[in-house]
Amino acid sequence: MTSQKTPAIRLEHDLLGDRAVPADAYYGVHTLRALENFPVTGIPISVYPDLLIALAEIKQAAALTNHELGLLDAARCEAIVAACREIRAGQWHEQFVVDVIQGGAGTSCNMNANEVIANRALEILGHTRGEYRHLHPNEHVNMSQSTNDVYPTALKLATYKGLQGLVKSMSILREAFEERAYAFRDIIKMGRTQLQDAVPMTLGQEFSTYAVMLGEDESRVQEAAELIREINLGATAIGTGITAPPEYTAKVCSYLSGIAGIPLITAPNLIEATQDCGAFVQISGVLKRVAVKLSKTCNDLRLLSSGPRAGLGEINLPPRQAGSSIMPGKVNPVIPEVVNQIAFEVIGNDVTISLAAEGGQLQLNAFEPIIAHSLFKSVNHLTQGCHILTERCVRGITANTERLRESVRNSIGIVTALNPYIGYANATDVASEAHLTGGSVYDIVLARGLLSREQLDTILKPEALTSPQAITRQPLP
């Protein structure tokens, strides 16, 4: 009979009593209880490495500040700083195990960080994990802090870094659209309003609009990022700074700015800053704007590439996979489709963030974990969406040039260009006849003697149809 080896454990104590923690875990009893209490998504906070790095940056800044103020001895400070540096370098992330959705206003997340850092620091000092009499998660790692200033500050640091990555991804996508716009600059096509033929334009003009929209939103995202440089670190529980010395707030902000590489600002009113989630609402709104416009662009790409024979078929998207389990040869616009779905998610996340920000009461918002999860998903998925759209779609788009030109030749919409020369009433009659008979506007105008062939050729030149032109008005026929 084979005997099973009993897993090694260590006993830890908290407010509710003693609990057995796996001996090899760097987390402790508070994290263990959170694991039991919040089996919600199955997604641990370690999926957001920027958040873990931000927490380590804060704990490192706090340790250095507390040491400078004479509250923390050099040995403990050095051990905490060393543990934080390891986390910032990517170590021990698997020990951050609490669920992304949790009660307690982020306390479980903060304690997970405190315990991992404390236990690693204990090892650095030559002690065993759990020997908290030498270095304690609350007494030393969390000194001069509260979840209520650590957690929102960590969210802001992580979001700020995520937004820089998003802007870079958007910039690369914008450049891809600009390159396609230049390549398509001389290809004439029909523009459409309300899905009906409008007036001619170039395919390059159409693609340039997608680049311009992205460029505008790059600026909006950068502006939103500036809002979250203001932090409430030093506020402790509700903003009064209880348990933190008077000099702590300014010094910890200075240390953290240097460690994180972000010019941070302490909020002028820490009580207000501790309860207000307005900056997250603002950022989410900007992300929704990006998502809406990106989704509209993808709608256009799907429409323009529809067919290939029974749709518009004006452009070709790079084929990426077989499109059907039953229809041989079918290829679907899967890359724009996935970006559409990212946009739908971001819009839903914005609703969640808005409700969570509104749901706070009095001196604290308890719902910042769902704000964090929703915000990080929006930033990460938009970043990936822009990257995928660039690499797997936009750079490989080609034009069906002859089909585009033929649509202009056969379009009734070019009659709009003749309005200044033959008048709206005559133009309407020409358009009606062309629609009823299937004839061309060009031939009908000639047959009616409204303009000469030379005049028509001049007025309907591609460059005249796609940009403002000086008009010499003639007496209407």
BELQUI-V195485 format. One record per run of one state. SS is the DSSP state (hx for helix, st for strand, lp for the rest). FROM is the first residue (numbers start at 1). LEN is the number of residues. Records with the same first field share a line. If there is no record, write none. Layout:
SS->FROM-LEN / FROM-LEN
This chain:
lp->1-8 / 15-2 / 23-6 / 38-6 / 48-1 / 69-5 / 89-4 / 96-3 / 100-7 / 125-12 / 142-5 / 184-4 / 194-2 / 228-2 / 232-16 / 261-4 / 267-3 / 276-2 / 305-10 / 317-5 / 323-8 / 332-2 / 359-2 / 362-2 / 365-3 / 393-1 / 397-1 / 400-1 / 410-3 / 423-1 / 438-3 / 449-4 / 460-2 / 466-12
st->9-6 / 17-6 / 44-1 / 99-1 / 188-6 / 196-7 / 230-2 / 265-2 / 315-2 / 322-1 / 331-1 / 361-1 / 364-1 / 398-2
hx->29-9 / 45-3 / 49-20 / 74-15 / 93-3 / 107-18 / 137-5 / 147-37 / 203-25 / 248-13 / 270-6 / 278-27 / 334-25 / 368-25 / 394-3 / 401-9 / 413-10 / 424-14 / 441-8 / 453-7 / 462-4
